[in-house]
Amino acid sequence: MEQDIIFYRLCFDDLSGHRLTVSLSIPQPDPSGQRVFLPAWIPGSYLIRDFSRQIESIQAFAQEKPIRIQKMNNHEWLCEPCAGELRIEYTVYAWDLSVRSAHVDDSHAFFNGTSVFLGVSGQEHKRCQVDVVAPKGKNWQVYTSMPEAATHPNAAPRHGFGVYEAPDYDAFIDHPFEIGTPQYVRFYAHGALHEMVFTGVVPELDLTRIAADVQKICEAQIELFEPESRDIPFLDSSDRYVFMTMVTADGYGGLEHRSSTALMTSRSDLPTVHCDPNKKSQGYQDFLGLVSHEYFHTWNVKRIKPKAFAPYDLLRENHTQLLWVFEGFTSYYDELMLWRSGVIDHATFLARQARTITQVMRQSGRKKQSVSESSFDTWTRFYKQDENSPNALVSYYSKGALVALALDLYIQHHSQNAKSLDDVMRLLWQRYGKHFYRGQALGIEENAMPALIQEATGVDVSALIQRYAEGREDPPLIELFALHGITLKAKAPAQPSLDVRLKEQPQGLQILTVYENGAAHRAGLSAGDWVVAIDGLRVQTQQQWDQRLQRYGLGASLDIHVFRRDELRCYTVTLSESIAKEYEFIHDTNTN
């Protein structure tokens, strides 16, 4: 084995038990004792997840003899000093059906390196190779953006088992794998290969339509950042980009990587070959928005990064106040790219913007926490939400998108439409992102955005950032849209509301959130209550709830019976106008 290569061997010895077996070979271990670690979190999902808890067994060997390996803390182990090559063998339990970790059964295997591959302390800079061994009796294929180890005698063929490699550990854990028999389609965007795989049962999936729509989105984003050269960002780490989608009954989410993304979506959101090709359901629009969001991260967060992420510290929280830029701007552009690419029309784009505005204004937490504070607190609050979170927190995704929208409208107006937020993204790309993995790993300072935006556009937005990102004010979107000839209107909902969020469960209808200062809050109802009846009539579904409430007008009083724990309680509610407004665009005279 070459002395500068950290070598892994990954086997699927127990698919039914959802286990991966890994062998790690370290040619030159630290003579004072080699430390190894498993990341505590995965970049893009800002929560300490303690992946090491899924390592069921671990052993170390030197010269084929067992040596002592001791766990030092939650994420690190120390091997006793040894001569020659050190080999560590361990088993990982992989049964987390999410985009963040690993999931293995007899139908497929998906895993992120952060939850499977131990890092070698002090040798993270060395080249990493992994021999992915085919499971017995399975005619599976391998999908990943990790390059094949071309010079290795057992180099993997395209989509095959064998050896893959990455230049260092940071790159090594940034290429997830999907292995099995998924549905597959590929396309080229400005000459670059893009692959899409869909795992799960999806009869009659219209792969051709999906590929055509996603191709437009990818090309529009490439053109945004490189309007002249059309340079492809991920060619610094792979010759292809891979979309890996797990299809479930009701899943939704994504996680970005430098040359790929892991997605989860609902089966009903995907088009079939029998769908009307001229119509896009809201679910399919949402899926395309998810694809657009994660692909935009190829530039914004995987290469354009806050200084706190350059480099990542994988064993502890990496705090930054700038996630409203990296996730909020991305959430704004994921929708904008749907429209610019022609996947949706302008009216649909505005309708989706109105939906986001309504969702943000629904939550009173925006008055208590800024998106800058939300960014910093993501490790302890945003990823640990409970029934009261809408009343206590603000999303740096959704409100961050509204801040980006406000900045874009403001910049366009004050530059007489000569500049836009596009110019900001291109400046960030050229200065921070384009060469990040090519020897210039620079990150954006915490307080740098006002000056960078002014440099890119000539427009001073420091007051806007202070008020709407660092402060807790709502962006004045009605006024900003009016400057562009677009009328945005807030109106009260047509029906009285209790201002609660409900969910139909097999055992009935449960209150998930009671919005602060709404009718339910004032009456004493609480999250977790199970609805039994309204004015003596049984209610078990959302439809029954809505039908009952339609019989009453503003100011009416009604008795709502609920179970709280195992206690039957009754609360008298006085119906009032909802505390939340609904936003809509009345007309549009701007088609740019």
ZAKOL-845749 format. One record per residue (C-alpha): x, y, z; residue in one letter. Coordinates in nm, 4 decimals. Example, Ala and Ser with C-alpha at 12.3 -4.5 7.8 and 13.67 -1.06 7.14 Angstrom:
ZAKOL-845749
X, Y, Z, roti
1.2300, -0.4500, 0.7800, A
1.3670, -0.1060, 0.7140, S
//
This chain:
ZAKOL-845749
X, Y, Z, roti
0.0000, 0.0000, 0.0000, M
0.1215, 0.3484, -0.0825, E
0.2392, 0.5356, 0.2259, Q
0.0386, 0.8510, 0.1466, D
-0.2983, 0.6766, 0.1046, I
-0.5564, 0.6088, 0.3762, I
-0.7387, 0.2969, 0.2595, F
-1.0897, 0.1784, 0.3507, Y
-1.2761, -0.1388, 0.2627, R
-1.6555, -0.1328, 0.2850, L
-1.8565, -0.4542, 0.2957, C
-2.2278, -0.5311, 0.3131, F
-2.2104, -0.8428, 0.5284, D
-2.5463, -0.8034, 0.7034, D
-2.8055, -0.6284, 0.4902, L
-3.0922, -0.7750, 0.6898, S
-2.9374, -0.6403, 1.0099, G
-2.8707, -0.3027, 0.8456, H
-2.4965, -0.3175, 0.9119, R
-2.1878, -0.2017, 0.7275, L
-1.8472, -0.3522, 0.7950, T
-1.5518, -0.1188, 0.7470, V
-1.1798, -0.1837, 0.7495, S
-0.9460, 0.1178, 0.7753, L
-0.5752, 0.0797, 0.6947, S
-0.3285, 0.3493, 0.8071, I
0.0208, 0.2863, 0.6620, P
0.2015, 0.5352, 0.8877, Q
0.0228, 0.5708, 1.2217, P
0.1312, 0.8290, 1.4756, D
0.4184, 0.6626, 1.6667, P
0.2898, 0.8100, 1.9930, S
-0.0529, 0.6536, 1.9390, G
-0.2953, 0.7178, 1.6561, Q
-0.6219, 0.9019, 1.7152, R
-0.9205, 0.8443, 1.4895, V
-1.2572, 1.0156, 1.4932, F
-1.6019, 1.0114, 1.3426, L
-1.7575, 1.3518, 1.2615, P
-2.0090, 1.4761, 1.5158, A
-2.2215, 1.6431, 1.2479, W
-2.2616, 1.6597, 0.8731, I
-2.2033, 1.9897, 0.6904, P
-2.5307, 2.1377, 0.5733, G
-2.7266, 2.0049, 0.8717, S
-2.6256, 2.2105, 1.1700, Y
-2.6831, 1.9840, 1.4677, L
-2.4496, 1.7620, 1.6699, I
-2.5756, 1.4179, 1.5704, R
-2.3252, 1.1885, 1.7432, D
-2.2900, 0.9504, 1.4483, F
-2.0395, 0.7506, 1.6546, S
-2.3249, 0.6065, 1.8602, R
-2.3970, 0.3752, 1.5663, Q
-2.0542, 0.2103, 1.5775, I
-2.1411, -0.1231, 1.7369, E
-1.7955, -0.2745, 1.7616, S
-1.4400, -0.1616, 1.6911, I
-1.1022, -0.3371, 1.6987, Q
-0.7448, -0.2409, 1.6089, A
-0.4617, -0.4581, 1.4749, F
-0.0901, -0.4113, 1.4114, A
0.1096, -0.6813, 1.2347, Q
-0.2111, -0.8871, 1.2463, E
-0.2163, -0.8809, 1.6258, K
-0.4857, -0.7042, 1.8298, P
-0.3816, -0.3829, 1.9995, I
-0.5667, -0.1647, 2.2437, R
-0.8101, 0.0953, 2.1113, I
-0.9749, 0.3197, 2.3693, Q
-1.2612, 0.5637, 2.3281, K
-1.1502, 0.9066, 2.4501, M
-1.4724, 1.1047, 2.4196, N
-1.7979, 1.0998, 2.2232, N
-1.6303, 1.1057, 1.8836, H
-1.2626, 0.9974, 1.9166, E
-1.0598, 0.6822, 1.9822, W
-0.6928, 0.6354, 2.0616, L
-0.4893, 0.3342, 1.9484, C
-0.1849, 0.2282, 2.1459, E
0.1538, 0.2946, 1.9776, P
0.2467, 0.0349, 1.7205, C
0.5019, -0.0346, 1.4481, A
0.4017, -0.0678, 1.0861, G
0.0568, -0.0496, 0.9374, E
-0.2410, 0.0007, 1.1683, L
-0.5719, -0.1607, 1.0728, R
-0.9015, -0.0744, 1.2391, I
-1.2125, -0.2839, 1.1813, E
-1.5558, -0.1696, 1.2903, Y
-1.9266, -0.2234, 1.2319, T
-2.1768, 0.0545, 1.1683, V
-2.5496, 0.0190, 1.2244, Y
-2.7188, 0.1924, 0.9296, A
-3.0944, 0.2322, 0.9651, W
-3.1630, 0.6069, 0.9404, D
-3.3889, 0.6798, 0.6445, L
-3.2810, 1.0391, 0.5930, S
-3.0454, 1.2417, 0.3758, V
-2.8047, 1.2886, 0.6676, R
-2.6778, 0.9460, 0.7667, S
-2.6892, 0.5881, 0.6367, A
-2.9638, 0.3406, 0.5479, H
-2.9044, -0.0179, 0.4408, V
-3.1425, -0.3072, 0.3746, D
-3.1948, -0.5775, 0.1169, D
-3.3236, -0.3283, -0.1415, S
-3.0482, -0.0642, -0.1401, H
-2.7678, 0.1049, 0.0505, A
-2.7295, 0.4784, 0.0998, F
-2.4625, 0.6398, 0.3139, F
-2.2799, 0.9633, 0.3818, N
-1.9106, 0.9374, 0.4645, G
-1.9565, 1.1412, 0.7813, T
-2.1475, 0.8564, 0.9433, S
-1.9356, 0.5699, 0.8070, V
-1.5689, 0.6602, 0.7514, F
-1.3410, 0.7266, 1.0491, L
-1.1006, 1.0154, 1.0019, G
-0.7332, 0.9813, 1.0848, V
-0.6252, 1.2674, 1.3091, S
-0.3254, 1.4541, 1.1734, G
-0.3540, 1.2824, 0.8353, Q
-0.6732, 1.4420, 0.7039, E
-0.4722, 1.5905, 0.4167, H
-0.3800, 1.2494, 0.2750, K
-0.5462, 1.0849, -0.0217, R
-0.8305, 0.8459, 0.0673, C
-0.9426, 0.5381, -0.1225, Q
-1.2323, 0.3044, -0.0557, V
-1.2902, -0.0417, -0.1973, D
-1.6679, -0.0848, -0.2152, V
-1.7288, -0.4612, -0.2165, V
-2.0343, -0.5997, -0.3952, A
-2.2839, -0.7732, -0.1651, P
-2.3370, -1.1382, -0.2415, K
-2.6391, -1.2279, -0.4482, G
-2.7216, -0.8680, -0.5459, K
-2.7099, -0.7285, -0.8974, N
-2.6601, -0.3749, -0.7718, W
-2.4926, -0.0715, -0.9220, Q
-2.3052, 0.2147, -0.7557, V
-2.3982, 0.5811, -0.7954, Y
-2.1723, 0.8483, -0.6524, T
-1.9836, 1.1576, -0.7613, S
-1.6638, 1.0274, -0.6011, M
-1.4080, 0.9677, -0.8788, P
-1.2982, 0.6156, -0.9588, E
-0.9385, 0.5360, -0.8530, A
-0.8058, 0.5184, -1.2067, A
-0.4541, 0.4006, -1.1137, T
-0.5613, 0.1296, -0.8705, H
-0.5585, -0.2275, -1.0070, P
-0.9129, -0.2753, -0.8729, N
-1.0440, 0.0613, -0.9903, A
-1.4213, 0.0752, -1.0042, A
-1.5824, 0.0948, -1.3467, P
-1.8512, 0.3563, -1.3918, R
-2.1455, 0.2594, -1.1693, H
-1.9541, -0.0464, -1.0553, G
-1.7982, -0.1909, -0.7429, F
-1.4299, -0.1430, -0.6770, G
-1.2014, 0.1359, -0.5604, V
-1.2961, 0.5055, -0.5525, Y
-1.0775, 0.7892, -0.4288, E
-1.0684, 1.1491, -0.3087, A
-0.7726, 1.3858, -0.2559, P
-0.8271, 1.4279, 0.1206, D
-1.0655, 1.3385, 0.4017, Y
-1.2799, 1.6522, 0.3628, D
-1.3485, 1.5599, 0.0008, A
-1.3815, 1.1903, 0.0846, F
-1.6796, 1.2432, 0.3160, I
-1.8464, 1.4858, 0.0727, D
-1.9492, 1.2234, -0.1862, H
-2.2447, 1.0108, -0.0646, P
-2.3246, 0.6752, -0.2242, F
-2.6533, 0.5276, -0.3449, E
-2.6176, 0.1573, -0.4260, I
-2.8911, -0.0656, -0.5608, G
-3.1218, -0.0744, -0.8612, T
-3.2750, 0.2748, -0.8750, P
-3.4416, 0.4299, -1.1755, Q
-3.1784, 0.6246, -1.3658, Y
-3.1618, 0.9093, -1.6153, V
-2.8876, 1.1440, -1.7243, R
-2.8523, 1.4698, -1.9129, F
-2.5880, 1.7282, -1.9983, Y
-2.6004, 2.0904, -1.8850, A
-2.3580, 2.3133, -2.0736, H
-2.1562, 2.0047, -2.1577, G
-2.1351, 1.8620, -1.8050, A
-2.2786, 1.5215, -1.7169, L
-2.5612, 1.5165, -1.4637, H
-2.7111, 1.1914, -1.3336, E
-3.0370, 1.1384, -1.1478, M
-3.1326, 0.8243, -0.9554, V
-3.4638, 0.7542, -0.7832, F
-3.4763, 0.4866, -0.5134, T
-3.8096, 0.3480, -0.4007, G
-4.1241, 0.2229, -0.5684, V
-4.2393, 0.4839, -0.8216, V
-4.4532, 0.3252, -1.0957, P
-4.4626, 0.4999, -1.4333, E
-4.2133, 0.7698, -1.3286, L
-4.1642, 1.0265, -1.6062, D
-3.7845, 1.0408, -1.6028, L
-3.7710, 1.2192, -1.9382, T
-3.9836, 1.5081, -1.8155, R
-3.7957, 1.5408, -1.4878, I
-3.4576, 1.5408, -1.6629, A
-3.5714, 1.8060, -1.9097, A
-3.6952, 2.0354, -1.6340, D
-3.3891, 1.9863, -1.4142, V
-3.1580, 2.0461, -1.7098, Q
-3.3141, 2.3899, -1.7594, K
-3.2675, 2.4731, -1.3923, I
-2.9032, 2.3639, -1.3922, C
-2.8219, 2.5601, -1.7050, E
-2.9891, 2.8733, -1.5686, A
-2.7786, 2.8535, -1.2529, Q
-2.4547, 2.7949, -1.4429, I
-2.5379, 3.0986, -1.6564, E
-2.6039, 3.3103, -1.3477, L
-2.2585, 3.2556, -1.2006, F
-2.0627, 3.2245, -1.5265, E
-2.2596, 3.4223, -1.7878, P
-1.9749, 3.4194, -2.0385, E
-1.7568, 3.1147, -1.9770, S
-2.0291, 2.8708, -1.8588, R
-1.7623, 2.7143, -1.6364, D
-1.8904, 2.4182, -1.4358, I
-1.8255, 2.4504, -1.0611, P
-1.8058, 2.0841, -0.9637, F
-1.5356, 1.9922, -1.2139, L
-1.2843, 2.0720, -0.9391, D
-1.3891, 1.7507, -0.7650, S
-1.5691, 1.5224, -1.0134, S
-1.6564, 1.4777, -1.3799, D
-2.0265, 1.4504, -1.2984, R
-2.3027, 1.5742, -1.0709, Y
-2.5395, 1.3216, -0.9138, V
-2.8913, 1.3802, -0.7788, F
-2.9794, 1.0918, -0.5436, M
-3.3480, 1.0861, -0.4527, T
-3.5120, 0.8568, -0.1993, M
-3.8859, 0.8376, -0.2702, V
-4.1199, 0.7711, 0.0223, T
-4.4858, 0.8229, 0.1034, A
-4.4425, 1.1678, 0.2542, D
-4.0732, 1.2606, 0.2690, G
-3.9167, 1.5972, 0.1878, Y
-3.5650, 1.7301, 0.2342, G
-3.2213, 1.7626, 0.0861, G
-2.8557, 1.7882, 0.1736, L
-2.5936, 1.9438, -0.0480, E
-2.2496, 1.8099, -0.1375, H
-1.9741, 1.9480, -0.3558, R
-2.0650, 1.7391, -0.6624, S
-2.3951, 1.5782, -0.5676, S
-2.6994, 1.6030, -0.3471, T
-2.9115, 1.3631, -0.1460, A
-3.2854, 1.4292, -0.1703, L
-3.6023, 1.2866, -0.0218, M
-3.9429, 1.3448, -0.1747, T
-4.2982, 1.2216, -0.1662, S
-4.4069, 0.9738, -0.4310, R
-4.7153, 1.1823, -0.5064, S
-4.5023, 1.4869, -0.5901, D
-4.3347, 1.3216, -0.8870, L
-4.4897, 1.3192, -1.2358, P
-4.5843, 0.9983, -1.4109, T
-4.5907, 0.9370, -1.7811, V
-4.9693, 0.9788, -1.7684, H
-4.9635, 1.3304, -1.6177, C
-5.0578, 1.6303, -1.8290, D
-4.7181, 1.7605, -1.9532, P
-4.8540, 2.1149, -1.9596, N
-4.9336, 2.1195, -1.5897, K
-4.7121, 2.1092, -1.2872, K
-4.8712, 2.0234, -0.9554, S
-4.7671, 2.2205, -0.6507, Q
-4.5962, 1.9059, -0.5238, G
-4.3887, 1.8753, -0.8412, Y
-4.3048, 2.2453, -0.8234, Q
-4.1886, 2.1884, -0.4665, D
-3.9698, 1.8988, -0.5793, F
-3.8141, 2.1104, -0.8529, L
-3.7636, 2.3881, -0.5974, G
-3.5810, 2.1395, -0.3742, L
-3.3609, 2.0303, -0.6636, V
-3.2926, 2.3951, -0.7472, S
-3.2075, 2.4751, -0.3835, H
-2.9543, 2.1960, -0.3432, E
-2.7939, 2.2580, -0.6824, Y
-2.7526, 2.6281, -0.5990, F
-2.5564, 2.5184, -0.2948, H
-2.2914, 2.3883, -0.5360, T
-2.1833, 2.7522, -0.5441, W
-2.3335, 2.9041, -0.2311, N
-2.2086, 2.7197, 0.0805, V
-2.0073, 2.4385, -0.0763, K
-1.7604, 2.6853, -0.2266, R
-1.8741, 3.0321, -0.1192, I
-1.8535, 2.9850, 0.2590, K
-1.8547, 3.1822, 0.5812, P
-1.5120, 3.2051, 0.7383, K
-1.6403, 2.9825, 1.0217, A
-1.6679, 2.6949, 0.7693, F
-1.3243, 2.7414, 0.6129, A
-1.2354, 2.4795, 0.7162, P
-1.5076, 2.2852, 0.8994, Y
-1.4390, 2.1656, 1.2513, D
-1.6205, 1.8319, 1.2393, L
-1.6076, 1.7602, 1.6122, L
-1.7966, 2.0618, 1.7476, R
-2.0403, 2.3383, 1.6551, E
-1.9244, 2.5899, 1.3919, N
-2.1124, 2.9100, 1.4739, H
-2.1864, 3.1774, 1.2156, T
-2.4435, 3.4559, 1.1916, Q
-2.4515, 3.4287, 0.8122, L
-2.6774, 3.1318, 0.7405, L
-2.9423, 3.3847, 0.6352, W
-2.7072, 3.4506, 0.3411, V
-2.6112, 3.0922, 0.2673, F
-2.9518, 2.9337, 0.3203, E
-3.1757, 3.2396, 0.2867, G
-3.0246, 3.3628, -0.0393, F
-3.0313, 3.0054, -0.1682, T
-3.4003, 2.9754, -0.0752, S
-3.4716, 3.2940, -0.2699, Y
-3.2770, 3.1836, -0.5745, Y
-3.4191, 2.8318, -0.5800, D
-3.7578, 2.9825, -0.6672, E
-3.6147, 3.2529, -0.8913, L
-3.4323, 2.9905, -1.0958, M
-3.7538, 2.7986, -1.1541, L
-3.8976, 3.1061, -1.3208, W
-3.5844, 3.2144, -1.5076, R
-3.5352, 2.8652, -1.6454, S
-3.8915, 2.8626, -1.7793, G
-3.9957, 2.5712, -1.5580, V
-4.2699, 2.7897, -1.4061, I
-4.4200, 3.1153, -1.5365, D
-4.4024, 3.4552, -1.3686, H
-4.7513, 3.4368, -1.2194, A
-4.6655, 3.1045, -1.0566, T
-4.3395, 3.2482, -0.9262, F
-4.5258, 3.5362, -0.7632, L
-4.7869, 3.3014, -0.6182, A
-4.5098, 3.0930, -0.4611, R
-4.3498, 3.4098, -0.3236, Q
-4.6848, 3.5054, -0.1703, A
-4.7024, 3.1635, -0.0053, R
-4.3591, 3.2146, 0.1520, T
-4.4517, 3.5631, 0.2731, I
-4.7715, 3.4287, 0.4295, T
-4.5815, 3.1480, 0.6036, Q
-4.3234, 3.3840, 0.7509, V
-4.5797, 3.6390, 0.8673, M
-4.7820, 3.3586, 1.0260, R
-4.5124, 3.2996, 1.2878, Q
-4.4696, 3.5454, 1.5720, S
-4.1204, 3.4132, 1.6425, G
-3.9897, 3.6593, 1.3841, R
-4.0585, 3.9361, 1.6369, K
-3.8401, 3.7646, 1.8981, K
-3.5433, 3.6443, 1.6966, Q
-3.3573, 3.7908, 1.3995, S
-3.2343, 3.5755, 1.1122, V
-2.8812, 3.6601, 1.2204, S
-2.9569, 3.5268, 1.5676, E
-3.1373, 3.2279, 1.4178, S
-2.8247, 3.1490, 1.2153, S
-2.6044, 3.1492, 1.5231, F
-2.8552, 2.9510, 1.7320, D
-2.9233, 2.6856, 1.4698, T
-2.7217, 2.4273, 1.6659, W
-2.9399, 2.4512, 1.9754, T
-3.2739, 2.5832, 1.8520, R
-3.3542, 2.5616, 1.4796, F
-3.2787, 2.1892, 1.4486, Y
-3.4459, 2.1120, 1.7827, K
-3.7893, 2.2532, 1.7188, Q
-4.0937, 2.1778, 1.9284, D
-4.4615, 2.2740, 1.9379, E
-4.3819, 2.6335, 2.0412, N
-4.1076, 2.7014, 1.7889, S
-4.3298, 2.9009, 1.5471, P
-4.3977, 3.1379, 1.8373, N
-4.0327, 3.1620, 1.9429, A
-3.8097, 3.1235, 1.6377, L
-3.7636, 3.2588, 1.2881, V
-3.6361, 3.0548, 0.9949, S
-3.3174, 3.1808, 0.8338, Y
-3.4371, 2.9863, 0.5294, Y
-3.7767, 3.1472, 0.4720, S
-3.7283, 3.4902, 0.6280, K
-3.3752, 3.4881, 0.4905, G
-3.5328, 3.4427, 0.1464, A
-3.7548, 3.7457, 0.2101, L
-3.4520, 3.9515, 0.3136, V
-3.2818, 3.8466, -0.0115, A
-3.5954, 3.9404, -0.2062, L
-3.6066, 4.2809, -0.0351, A
-3.2388, 4.3428, -0.1066, L
-3.2846, 4.2478, -0.4714, D
-3.5837, 4.4772, -0.5175, L
-3.4027, 4.7602, -0.3375, Y
-3.0816, 4.7191, -0.5378, I
-3.2666, 4.7076, -0.8691, Q
-3.4640, 5.0213, -0.7874, H
-3.1716, 5.2254, -0.6546, H
-2.9452, 5.1278, -0.9441, S
-3.2143, 5.2055, -1.2051, Q
-3.2214, 4.8316, -1.2850, N
-2.8528, 4.8328, -1.3770, A
-2.7620, 4.5992, -1.0884, K
-2.9247, 4.3234, -0.8875, S
-2.8473, 4.0560, -0.6329, L
-2.7042, 3.8570, -0.9242, D
-2.4045, 4.0914, -0.9254, D
-2.3497, 4.0185, -0.5570, V
-2.3545, 3.6418, -0.6129, M
-2.1086, 3.6715, -0.9021, R
-1.8703, 3.8804, -0.6901, L
-1.8887, 3.6269, -0.4064, L
-1.8257, 3.3463, -0.6537, W
-1.5234, 3.5057, -0.8164, Q
-1.3634, 3.6165, -0.4889, R
-1.4481, 3.3343, -0.2523, Y
-1.5926, 3.0349, -0.4319, G
-1.4334, 2.9694, -0.7678, K
-1.0932, 2.8748, -0.6318, H
-1.1969, 2.7415, -0.2907, F
-1.0886, 2.3849, -0.3683, Y
-0.7988, 2.5039, -0.5815, R
-0.5730, 2.6379, -0.3108, G
-0.7593, 2.9547, -0.2067, Q
-0.9901, 2.8472, 0.0756, A
-1.1172, 3.1897, 0.1796, L
-1.4353, 3.2479, 0.3778, G
-1.6576, 3.5522, 0.4203, I
-1.6082, 3.7506, 0.7410, E
-1.9120, 3.7800, 0.9658, E
-1.9634, 4.1553, 0.9089, N
-1.8570, 4.1711, 0.5443, A
-2.1887, 4.1526, 0.3573, M
-2.2867, 4.5249, 0.3532, P
-1.9515, 4.6253, 0.2033, A
-1.9517, 4.3365, -0.0453, L
-2.3014, 4.4231, -0.1674, I
-2.2083, 4.7881, -0.2084, Q
-1.8924, 4.6927, -0.3961, E
-2.0882, 4.4695, -0.6320, A
-2.3806, 4.7068, -0.6938, T
-2.2871, 5.0566, -0.5815, G
-2.5925, 5.0526, -0.3520, V
-2.5633, 5.0976, 0.0242, D
-2.7823, 4.8358, 0.1940, V
-2.6248, 4.8496, 0.5383, S
-2.9401, 4.9972, 0.6942, A
-3.1555, 4.7219, 0.5423, L
-2.9297, 4.4476, 0.6748, I
-2.9225, 4.6094, 1.0174, Q
-3.3013, 4.6316, 1.0352, R
-3.4187, 4.3162, 0.8595, Y
-3.1354, 4.0613, 0.9050, A
-2.9643, 4.1688, 1.2252, E
-3.2831, 4.3281, 1.3562, G
-3.6317, 4.1872, 1.3842, R
-3.8299, 4.4134, 1.1546, E
-4.0303, 4.2759, 0.8634, D
-3.8946, 4.3730, 0.5205, P
-4.1316, 4.6313, 0.3622, P
-4.2147, 4.4077, 0.0682, L
-4.5449, 4.5785, -0.0178, I
-4.3626, 4.9089, -0.0651, E
-4.0655, 4.7539, -0.2446, L
-4.2842, 4.5659, -0.4925, F
-4.4824, 4.8844, -0.5551, A
-4.1597, 5.0510, -0.6744, L
-4.1558, 4.7913, -0.9528, H
-4.5221, 4.8244, -1.0473, G
-4.6316, 4.5115, -0.8632, I
-4.9114, 4.5188, -0.6079, T
-4.8746, 4.2913, -0.3081, L
-5.1720, 4.2908, -0.0735, K
-5.2307, 4.1544, 0.2755, A
-5.5841, 4.0496, 0.3594, K
-5.7615, 3.8751, 0.6404, A
-5.8600, 3.5100, 0.5777, P
-6.2161, 3.4650, 0.4579, A
-6.3145, 3.2445, 0.7503, Q
-6.2718, 3.2929, 1.1261, P
-5.9790, 3.1029, 1.2655, S
-5.8642, 2.9509, 1.5914, L
-5.5014, 3.0038, 1.4794, D
-5.3845, 2.6497, 1.5330, V
-5.1905, 2.3978, 1.3294, R
-5.3534, 2.0535, 1.3179, L
-5.2549, 1.7077, 1.2070, K
-5.4704, 1.4078, 1.1275, E
-5.3416, 1.1034, 1.3115, Q
-5.4747, 0.7464, 1.3054, P
-5.6306, 0.8083, 1.6482, Q
-5.7853, 1.1427, 1.5544, G
-5.7123, 1.5125, 1.5095, L
-5.4319, 1.6621, 1.7174, Q
-5.3302, 2.0227, 1.7762, I
-4.9606, 2.0580, 1.6874, L
-4.9150, 2.4319, 1.7434, T
-5.1220, 2.7001, 1.9113, V
-5.0219, 3.0326, 1.7591, Y
-4.9537, 3.3063, 2.0078, E
-5.2384, 3.5553, 2.0734, N
-5.4876, 3.3659, 1.8579, G
-5.8353, 3.2528, 1.9643, A
-5.7187, 2.9085, 2.0759, A
-5.4378, 3.0585, 2.2837, H
-5.6756, 3.2967, 2.4564, R
-5.9197, 3.0137, 2.5292, A
-5.6560, 2.7855, 2.6850, G
-5.6139, 2.5155, 2.4211, L
-5.2618, 2.3691, 2.3967, S
-5.0362, 2.1835, 2.1577, A
-5.0802, 1.8113, 2.2075, G
-5.4545, 1.8315, 2.2758, D
-5.6678, 1.5746, 2.0926, W
-5.9838, 1.7250, 1.9464, V
-6.3009, 1.5372, 2.0393, V
-6.5926, 1.7633, 1.9446, A
-6.7059, 2.1154, 1.8547, I
-7.0323, 2.2134, 2.0241, D
-7.1101, 1.8503, 2.0962, G
-7.0435, 1.7213, 1.7432, L
-6.7575, 1.4773, 1.6974, R
-6.4542, 1.5970, 1.4973, V
-6.1938, 1.3502, 1.3740, Q
-6.0554, 1.5018, 1.0548, T
-5.9325, 1.8352, 0.9211, Q
-6.2258, 1.8410, 0.6811, Q
-6.4754, 1.8005, 0.9662, Q
-6.2978, 2.0748, 1.1609, W
-6.3194, 2.3156, 0.8660, D
-6.6856, 2.2302, 0.7999, Q
-6.7813, 2.2894, 1.1626, R
-6.6087, 2.6265, 1.1804, L
-6.7716, 2.7455, 0.8564, Q
-7.1053, 2.7485, 1.0395, R
-6.9908, 3.0255, 1.2730, Y
-6.9145, 3.3933, 1.2230, G
-6.6804, 3.6376, 1.3889, L
-6.7549, 3.6820, 1.7578, G
-6.9326, 3.3475, 1.7935, A
-6.8557, 3.1337, 2.0966, S
-6.8271, 2.7578, 2.0778, L
-6.7272, 2.4772, 2.3106, D
-6.4392, 2.2567, 2.2064, I
-6.3877, 1.9281, 2.3888, H
-6.0373, 1.7835, 2.3865, V
-5.8391, 1.5139, 2.5583, F
-5.5264, 1.6450, 2.7298, R
-5.3337, 1.3359, 2.8231, R
-5.6201, 1.1116, 2.9425, D
-5.8322, 1.3952, 3.0815, E
-6.1415, 1.5233, 2.9003, L
-6.1549, 1.9027, 2.9017, R
-6.3824, 2.1670, 2.7543, C
-6.2770, 2.5162, 2.6413, Y
-6.5011, 2.7976, 2.5251, T
-6.3518, 2.9738, 2.2253, V
-6.4599, 3.3099, 2.0876, T
-6.3923, 3.3210, 1.7159, L
-6.1992, 3.6211, 1.5913, S
-6.0230, 3.7338, 1.2795, E
-5.7028, 3.5375, 1.2309, S
-5.3885, 3.6988, 1.3675, I
-5.2195, 3.6064, 1.0376, A
-5.2767, 3.7764, 0.7063, K
-5.2786, 3.6087, 0.3683, E
-5.0659, 3.7697, 0.0992, Y
-5.1410, 3.7800, -0.2699, E
-5.0293, 3.9671, -0.5790, F
-5.3092, 4.1658, -0.7408, I
-5.1517, 4.2483, -1.0724, H
-4.8134, 4.2444, -1.2352, D
-4.6809, 4.4952, -1.4843, T
-4.3177, 4.3855, -1.4581, N
-4.2064, 4.0952, -1.6752, T
-3.8312, 4.1325, -1.6426, N
//
